[in-house]
Amino acid sequence: MVRQILYVHGMDVIGGAEKDLLALVRRLDRTQWSPLVACPEHGAFRTSVEALGIPVLPVGLPPWRKLSSILSRYSAVTTFSTLLSSLRPALIHVNDIWWVPHTVRAVKRLTGSVIPVIAHVRQNIKPRKVRAYSLDRADYVFAVSSRIQAVLQREGVRSPRVSTLYSGVDLTTCSGVADGVSVRTKHGIPSDAPVIGTVANLLPIKGYEIMIEALSAIIAKVPTAHYLIVGAGSDEYRQQLQQLCRKQGLIDRVHFVGFQDPVWPYLSAMDLYVQPSLDEALPIATVEAMAMGKAIVATRVGGLPETVVHGETGLLVSPGHASELSEAVVALLQDRQRREQMGARGLADARERFDVGAAVARIEQVYHDLLARGGQIDKMRVGPITTPLAPQLRPSSKDSPGPRHNA
């Protein structure tokens, strides 16, 4: 029997969370599941969902915690509940915490059969938000890092109702198809210039100002270096970053290329991938860079120390410290052999721990177990996540200092 899964996502742009959901619905076993996506009526995300041949249910879900949406959020819950009453999906999978409160309340209003709700937590979460966003009321919760899972468990989301599931990458799509030479040519970057790059939406939390500040010191040691910024965002923030580049005399060295799909050619064009985030859960772009065999320089925040093995697949630095960031970047740009060794180890690690096929199989296992027990999570016997130990738990003489807790 094919059962319908309703995926709920309230953003119209495409970032890591959206790419993760698109990868999931693309890989679902259609002999078992029929996906339907509830999302905003317009935008790049809806377009991408429909391109996969998956039906879309236009839904507007206002922010849950903003005073300006106190009245509209309850109206939205009523409308959503009416839609669910007609659809009656077998299960609802909410793709991020922001829409969990709407969903659990809409389901509670239904009469008759119970619809289980799965929540996916994709960002570092403050303890108070666990209950504020009704995560303790979800039937099952996926956390994208063990640090997030620890916060959830401390705040009442107990095992077996929560587990860590690393976001996966489709490793078959990045093998031998990326043309980094054409990217360099398109943006006027010399073929022999060292290229650093970041793939992330243009948000202050991504640490772009810190990276641009560090770039001056990097170019002082590596004079021909260029920096690729791959991501979309508000025009205002992009203009602020461009103004900072002009102030630093870097306007011809920093390339804002916007959102790119596929991203593989841009990753191919990079000699070194940098994730300078001030806060982060587990950025899928870092895993994609590893899958392209790139060494990583990343900040020691959130799930990044679970992704990057310090001294083996990259270097971890303190968030917000431009000097430390520049030193790490220069060290790897000036040591090609070490950089390539880290890239090779990162590729092997991506294959072992971040394959999208294994992630989707894990999600489907939870779907089956949950539905087989009529949504009674505490009776589930879902096995442990079959991934190796998180990098920071591996005994190694190269281990970095303990990562800071940012939840």
Secondary structure, DSSP 8 states (H G I E B T S, - for coil): --EEEEEE----S-SHHHHHHHHHHHHS-TTTEEEEEEE-SSSHHHHHHHHTT--EEE-----SS-GGGHHHHHHHHHHHHHHHHHH--SEEEESSGGGHHHHHHHHHT--SS---EEEEE-S---HHHHHHTTGGGSSEEEESSHHHHHHHHHTT--TTSEEE----B-GGGSSS---HHHHHHHTT--TTS-EEEEES-B-GGG-HHHHHHHHHHHHHHSTT-EEEEE--B-HHHHHHHHHHHHHHT-TTTEEE----SS-HHHHHH-SEEEE--SS-S--HHHHHHHHTT--EEEES-TTHHHHS-BTTTEEEE-TT-HHHHHHHHHHHHT-HHHHHHHHHHHHHHHHHH-BHHHHHHHHHHHHHHHHHTTT-GGG-------S---GGGS--TT--S------
